[in-house]
Amino acid sequence: MNYFLAFLFSGSVCALAEILYDHSKWTPGHIVTLFVLVGAGLSFFNLYQPLLDIFGGGASTLIMNFGHLLYQAAKEGADSGNYLHIFSSMLISSSGIITFATILSLIFAIIRRPRP
C-alpha cells in the first residue's frame, strides 16, 4: 500500500506538471520554481509534514520537498535568533542536493553532446 500511495502522489504531481507544460507558455524552469514555492508554502502552513507521513517516499523525492527543506532550514535558523544563521542553515541543507545535481549535469554533459 505504501508503494501505491507514493506512486499516486508522485504521479499526480508529475501529471500536473505535464498539464502545465503542455497547456501554458511556462518553461520547465517556471514549473520547477512553482513547485519549490508550493512546497515551501505547504511547509509554512504545516501541511507538508502530514503529506510526508501519508505518502512517504512519494512526497520526499519531489522538487516540492526541496522547498520544504529550505523553509525548515530557514525556520530553524530564524529560531536560533541569529539571522545570519538563516542563510548558513539553508546552504547546509541544500548543499547535498545542489552538489548532486551539478555532478550529474557534468556527467551527462560529458556523455552526451549538447544540442546547439
Secondary structure as GFF3:
##gff-version 3
##sequence-region A 1 116
A	DSSP	alpha_helix	2	23	.	.	.	ID=ss1
A	DSSP	alpha_helix	28	44	.	.	.	ID=ss2
A	DSSP	alpha_helix	48	55	.	.	.	ID=ss3
A	DSSP	alpha_helix	57	60	.	.	.	ID=ss4
A	DSSP	alpha_helix	63	79	.	.	.	ID=ss5
A	DSSP	alpha_helix	84	111	.	.	.	ID=ss6
###
